[in-house]
Amino acid sequence: MAKAPTVIGVLTEPPAPTWWKANRHKVLAIAGLLIGLYIGTHQDGTPQPETPRPGHSTPAPAAHTPGPSSTHTARGRGSAGPFGANGITLKLAHSK
């Protein structure tokens, strides 16, 4: 004859969760939405406009500080001198 089955364990249904365990995610979500609504609608007045900022504070330093210019415009006699009227420029070599 076959052996009688042995009982290893007994399955039981767990107790039903409490109301808080079943609904806490809903309560916390609604509380978060209400707090966000309160913060969003109860601000102090309108925001103040920002003061305009300058495009730049100081000009950039020159890459090269030129010495005496080596290009001169010959002026001649008066404004209509031999080279002054047509604006020809002469490059003069500096001698030391």
KATA-V484545 format. One line per field, one symbol per residue. ss: DSSP state (2 for helix, 1 for strand, 0 for the rest). burial: b if it has 9 or more other C-alpha atoms within 8 Angstrom, else e. Layout:
ss: ???
burial: ???
//
This chain:
ss: 000000000000000000222222222222222222222220000000000000000000000000000011100000000000000011100000
burial: eeeeeeeeeeeeeeeeeeeeeeeeeeeeeeeeeeeeeeeeeeeeeeeeeeeeeeeeeeeeeeeeeeeeeeebbbbbeeebbebbeeeebeeeeeee
//
